Amino acid sequence: RAGGGATAQALSEFQAVADRYGSTVSGTHALLFIGNCQLAQGRGAEAEAAYRKALGRAGADEVFRSAAQRGIGAALFAQGKAGEAAKAYSDAAERSGNPMQADDLMSAGRAYAAAGEQRKPLAPSSES
């Protein structure tokens, strides 16, 4: 867990971008980095909120949507919500054009196992 000065500085700068350019692509992308910094600082609930905000602004960009969904999964897992995290990772894996589909499927499986849930084997969609 990194919460040091560099992460805090990066968080501050990404927040400035999001505040100043929030309605632009760059402002929306800054939300992902805000979530990443907050997650690195152990602030899972705040990271989840940033990723959800990013997802809400993602529009039709499926790669960005999958990244935001993946962040939600990581933030939920960090909060001890493994079952919810597994669902978020699965949702990310199902997005068309997701370049991280295999990683998302592995993360979903890991989260389902942590939640003690038995699930059918996860497999990549035929679209990817």
N, C-alpha and C positions, 0 to 999 in steps of 0.2 A: 504494500500500500504506500503510494507516494503522495505525500501531502505537503512537500517542501515548497521552497520559494519559487522554483521554476514552474511548478504546476499552478501555484497561486497566481503568478504573473501571467501565465498563459490564459488562465480562466478569466482574469480581469480584462485582458485584451480581446478575447473572444466575446465577452459580454458587451464590450464597447462596440464591436462590429455588429452584434445582434441588435443592440439598442439603436445604433445610428443607421444601419442598413437593413433593418428587420424585414422589410417587404421585398427585398431583392434575393436573388439566388444565393449570394454570398452571405447575407444575413441569415438566411434559412440554414445554410451549411454550417454556419458558426454555432448553431444550436447543437449540432452533433458533437462538436468539439467541446462545448460547454458541458454536455453530458459526460463525455469522456473524462474531462478534468474532475468533475464532481465525483464520478465513480472512482477515480484514482485516489481521491481524498477520503473515500469511505462514506460518501454522502449519497447513498443509493436512492432514497426517496426523491431528492432534488434532481439527481441524474435521470430518474424515470420521468419526471415532469418535463425536463428539457427534451428528452427523446420523444415523448408524446407530442410535445409542441412541434418538434421537427416533422414528425409523421403527419400532423395535421396540416402542415404547410408544404408537404412534398409534392403535391399535384400528381401528375401522371408519371413522374420519373420513378420507374420500378426499382432501379438500382439504389437510388436514394431512399426509397420507401423500405427496401429490405435492410439497409443500413440502420435506419431508425428503429425498425422492428427488432433487429439484432441487439441494438442498444437497450431497448426496453427489456428484452430477455435477460441481458447481463445485469441490469439494475434490479430486476425482480429477484434474480438468483442471489445477488449480493444482500438483499433484504431477507433472505431465507424463505422466499416464496417460490420454491422449486417447481411446483405444479404449474403455476402461472407462467414461470419462466419457460418451461418446456413448450407450452402453447405458443408463446411469443416467438420462440426460435422456430417452431414448426411453421408458423405463419410466415416468417421471413423466408424459410426454405421454399415455400410454395409460390413466392413471387416470381413471375416470369422474368428471365434475364438476370437473375441473381447470380453474380459471379462467385459468391461465397456459399452456395447451396450446400456443398458437402460439409463445410464447417458448421453451418447452421443445423444440419441434421445430426451431426455428432454432438453439438451442444444440447440439442433437444433430447437426445438419448441420455446424455449425462444428467440432465435435469430431471427427466422422468425417473431415472434410477435413484437419484437423490430424494425424490418425492415418494419413493417406494411404490411407484405405479408400474404395473405390467402393461405394456403396449405392444401392438403389432409392430413388426420391424418397420422402421422408417426407410423410405427409399426415395431417390430423386424422382422428380416429376419427369414426364416424357417431354415436357416443353423445353427443358434446359439442355 
